[in-house]
Amino acid sequence: MQAAVITRHGDPPEHRPHPAPRRGAGQALIRVTAAPINPLDLLCASGTSYFGAPELPYAPGAQGVGVVAEAETLPAGQRVWFSCDAGMRPGDGALAELCLAEEAAVLPLPDGVDDDLAAALGLSAIAAWMALTWRGGLQPGEHVLVLGASGTVGQVGVQAARLLGAGRVTAACRDAHGRERAAELGADAVADLGAYDLDDALAQAAGGQVDLVLDPVWGRPAEAALRILAPRGRLVNLGSSAAAQASVGSATLRGGTLSLLGFTNNALSPEQKAGALDEILAHAAAGRLTADRETLPLARAAEAWSRCGRAPHRRAVLIP
């Protein structure tokens, strides 16, 4: 089969022939129709993630959309979304013509959601949804601040907060296109994360304090966001695209009885992922939730790889 293959840690994938996978017990063999490139894929391929350096060569891609070719309990020909552990455990991922996934990680797709949209949403949308609900405990009427709102997690976070009944949604990101897009997606106000006085910029945009912060960036933005949290407010961190470290003052945490919470999709059960994605895709099918994306052929994997995490933040979805 053809695949996008990592041959050296830190390098982009090469489009080339690669051994086709062989299905084992409890697995589904899926003919891939759409596979996104996520920041997680780049992190794993770098060889520097906390999962350890993956064995080489391998095809990256922690999720995708496709059609079941063979399985024990799933009918052949069924259209599905799936996740796998490529880059985190030995084995190949979704940036290939064929991919293996545990049947528990394979979910039927509803009508009304295109393959590329389901692929672009996927794990990023699950992370935003579950960080707001399961980890952050969002209550109707609460004020939410979404940091890094230009990325897919942030875009979904803005829309999800609105769908989940937030009273006010503030979005913050560095680039002007991202701020404009966040407003189009439902943010009540936007802030520039590059502002000199970031505390004031966030407070002005939020109209005062916020109850919950969705934070995929960490660093200085997280420090500023913590300082505008209302008493008993929560910050849920699920990434570090701005910086790996942040300085958090004890007085800030204690004075507001604040909660600083970590989130990873790896902590979710298959049932939790399935439940979240069902809700997400139902909203997507109804036109209430989307993600900016672009489709490219699998042969352009290296080009798509280089765009990940860069403005204008359209999730690259590869089509084998």
C-alpha positions in Angstrom: 0.0 0.0 0.0 1.0 3.7 -0.2 1.5 5.6 3.0 3.1 8.7 4.5 6.1 7.3 6.4 8.3 8.7 9.1 11.9 7.5 8.5 13.7 9.8 10.9 12.4 11.5 14.1 11.7 15.2 13.5 11.5 14.9 9.7 8.2 15.2 7.7 6.8 11.9 6.3 7.7 10.6 2.9 5.0 9.3 0.5 6.1 5.8 -0.4 5.2 2.1 -0.5 4.8 0.5 3.0 3.8 -2.9 4.2 0.0 -3.4 4.5 -1.3 -4.2 8.0 -2.6 -7.6 9.0 -5.7 -7.7 11.1 -5.5 -9.4 14.5 -8.2 -10.4 17.0 -10.4 -7.6 18.1 -9.2 -5.3 15.3 -10.8 -3.8 12.3 -9.1 -3.3 9.0 -10.2 0.0 7.5 -9.8 1.5 4.1 -8.9 5.1 4.8 -10.9 7.8 3.0 -9.7 10.9 5.1 -7.0 11.4 7.8 -6.1 14.6 9.5 -2.7 15.8 10.6 -2.8 16.9 14.2 -0.2 18.5 16.5 -0.1 15.2 18.4 1.1 13.5 15.3 4.0 15.9 15.0 4.8 15.6 18.7 5.0 11.8 18.5 7.0 11.8 15.3 9.6 14.2 16.8 10.7 11.5 19.2 10.6 13.9 22.2 7.1 13.2 23.5 6.4 11.7 26.9 5.2 8.5 25.0 8.8 7.9 24.0 10.4 7.8 20.6 8.3 5.6 18.2 9.9 2.8 16.3 10.9 3.6 12.7 9.8 3.5 10.0 6.1 4.0 10.7 3.0 5.7 9.2 1.7 8.4 11.7 -1.9 9.5 12.1 -3.8 8.9 15.4 -7.3 9.0 13.8 -9.2 8.9 10.5 -12.3 8.2 8.6 -12.8 5.2 6.3 -14.8 2.1 5.4 -14.6 -1.2 7.2 -12.8 -3.8 5.0 -12.6 -6.6 7.6 -13.7 -6.9 11.2 -15.1 -9.4 13.7 -18.3 -7.4 14.8 -18.5 -4.6 12.3 -20.1 -5.0 8.9 -17.9 -4.7 5.9 -18.6 -1.5 4.0 -19.7 0.5 7.0 -18.5 4.1 7.1 -16.6 4.9 10.3 -14.4 7.2 12.3 -11.6 5.5 14.2 -8.6 6.3 16.5 -5.4 4.4 17.0 -2.1 4.7 18.9 0.3 5.4 16.1 3.4 7.2 17.5 2.4 6.3 21.1 2.7 2.5 20.7 4.3 0.4 18.0 2.4 0.2 14.8 1.2 2.3 11.9 -1.5 5.0 11.7 -4.1 6.5 9.5 -1.9 8.3 7.0 -2.0 5.3 4.7 -4.4 3.6 2.4 -5.2 0.9 5.0 -5.1 1.1 8.8 -5.8 -1.1 11.8 -7.9 0.0 14.8 -9.3 -1.7 17.8 -13.0 -2.3 17.3 -13.8 -0.4 20.5 -12.2 2.7 18.9 -14.3 2.5 15.7 -17.5 4.4 15.6 -20.2 4.4 12.9 -20.6 7.8 11.2 -24.0 9.5 10.8 -25.3 10.6 7.5 -25.0 14.4 6.8 -21.3 14.7 7.9 -18.7 14.6 5.2 -15.6 12.5 5.6 -13.2 15.5 5.7 -15.3 17.3 8.4 -15.6 14.2 10.6 -11.8 13.7 10.3 -11.0 17.4 11.0 -13.2 17.3 14.1 -12.4 14.0 15.6 -10.0 13.9 18.6 -9.6 17.7 18.6 -13.4 18.2 19.0 -13.5 15.4 21.6 -10.8 17.2 23.6 -12.6 20.6 23.5 -16.0 19.1 24.4 -14.7 16.9 27.3 -12.4 19.5 28.7 -15.4 21.9 29.0 -17.8 19.3 30.3 -16.2 16.3 32.0 -13.1 18.1 33.3 -14.2 21.7 33.5 -17.8 21.1 34.7 -19.2 23.9 32.6 -22.6 25.1 34.0 -25.3 27.0 32.0 -24.8 30.7 32.2 -21.1 30.6 33.2 -18.5 32.8 31.4 -15.9 31.0 29.3 -12.6 32.1 28.0 -11.1 30.1 25.1 -7.3 30.6 24.6 -5.7 29.7 21.3 -9.1 30.1 19.6 -7.6 30.0 16.0 -6.7 26.3 16.2 -9.1 23.4 15.8 -9.5 22.8 19.5 -10.1 26.5 20.1 -12.6 26.8 17.2 -14.6 23.9 18.5 -14.2 25.2 22.1 -15.9 28.5 21.1 -18.8 26.7 19.4 -19.1 24.0 22.1 -19.2 26.5 24.9 -22.1 28.3 23.1 -23.9 25.0 22.5 -23.5 23.9 26.1 -25.2 27.1 27.4 -22.3 29.4 28.4 -23.5 32.9 29.3 -20.6 34.6 27.6 -17.8 33.3 25.4 -14.6 35.2 25.0 -12.0 34.0 22.5 -8.3 34.9 22.4 -5.5 34.3 19.9 -2.6 36.0 18.3 -3.5 36.4 14.6 -6.2 38.7 13.2 -7.7 36.1 11.0 -8.2 33.8 14.0 -9.9 36.5 16.0 -12.2 37.4 13.1 -13.1 33.7 12.6 -13.8 33.2 16.3 -16.3 36.0 16.2 -18.0 34.4 13.2 -18.2 31.1 15.1 -20.0 32.7 18.0 -17.6 34.4 20.4 -19.1 37.4 22.1 -15.7 39.2 22.2 -12.1 38.5 21.1 -8.8 39.4 22.5 -5.2 39.6 21.1 -2.9 37.2 22.9 0.0 39.4 21.7 -1.2 42.4 23.6 1.4 44.1 25.8 -0.9 44.3 28.8 -2.4 40.8 28.4 -4.2 40.9 31.8 -6.1 44.0 30.8 -6.8 42.8 27.2 -8.4 39.6 28.5 -10.3 41.3 31.2 -11.6 44.0 28.8 -12.8 41.4 26.3 -14.3 39.1 28.9 -16.1 42.0 30.5 -14.5 41.2 33.9 -14.0 37.8 35.3 -14.6 34.3 33.8 -15.6 31.0 35.4 -13.9 28.6 33.1 -10.8 28.8 30.8 -10.1 26.3 28.0 -6.4 26.5 27.6 -4.5 24.6 24.8 -1.5 27.1 24.9 -0.1 27.4 28.5 2.7 29.9 29.1 2.0 33.6 29.5 -1.6 33.4 28.2 -2.5 30.9 31.0 -0.8 33.1 33.6 -2.9 36.0 32.6 -6.1 33.9 32.3 -5.7 32.7 35.9 -5.6 36.2 37.1 -9.1 37.0 35.7 -10.8 33.8 37.0 -13.7 34.4 39.3 -13.8 32.8 42.8 -13.9 29.0 42.4 -13.0 29.3 38.7 -11.3 26.6 36.8 -8.6 26.5 34.1 -8.4 23.3 32.1 -5.0 22.9 30.3 -4.8 20.5 27.3 -1.7 21.8 25.5 1.4 23.9 25.5 1.7 25.5 22.1 2.7 28.9 23.6 5.2 27.6 26.1 6.0 24.4 28.1 6.2 26.3 31.4 4.0 28.9 33.2 4.5 30.7 36.5 1.6 30.3 38.8 1.5 32.3 42.1 0.3 30.6 45.2 -1.7 33.7 46.2 -3.6 33.6 42.9 -4.7 30.0 43.4 -5.4 30.3 47.1 -7.0 33.8 47.0 -9.7 32.7 44.5 -9.9 29.0 45.6 -9.1 28.3 42.0 -8.8 24.9 40.3 -5.9 24.2 37.8 -6.8 21.1 35.9 -5.0 18.9 33.3 -6.7 17.1 30.5 -5.7 14.4 28.0 -7.9 12.3 25.7 -5.8 9.3 26.8 -7.7 9.5 30.2 -11.0 8.9 28.4 -12.6 5.5 28.1 -13.8 4.3 24.7 -17.4 4.9 25.9 -16.6 8.5 26.8 -15.0 9.2 23.4 -18.0 7.6 21.6 -20.5 9.6 23.6 -18.8 12.9 23.0 -18.3 12.2 19.3 -21.9 11.2 18.9 -23.0 14.6 20.3 -20.4 16.5 18.3 -21.3 14.9 15.0 -25.0 15.4 15.6 -24.3 19.1 16.0 -22.1 19.0 12.8 -24.8 17.2 10.8 -27.3 19.9 11.9 -24.9 22.6 10.8 -24.2 23.9 14.3 -20.6 22.9 14.6 -17.7 23.0 12.1 -13.9 23.1 11.8 -11.8 25.0 9.2 -10.0 22.5 7.0 -8.4 21.8 3.6 -8.1 18.5 1.8 -4.9 17.3 0.1 -3.9 14.0 -1.6 -1.8 11.7 0.5 1.1 12.3 -1.8 1.3 15.8 -0.5 1.7 14.7 3.1 5.1 16.5 3.7 3.5 19.8 2.5 0.5 19.3 4.8 2.8 18.3 7.7 4.6 21.6 7.4 1.4 23.6 7.7 0.2 22.0 11.0 -0.2 24.6 13.7 0.4 27.6 11.4 -2.0 30.4 10.3 -4.6 30.4 8.9 -5.1 27.2 11.0 -7.0 25.1 8.5 -6.7 21.4 9.6 -5.0 19.5 6.8 -7.0 16.4 5.9 -5.2 13.9 3.6 -7.2 11.8 1.1 -5.5 8.5 0.1 
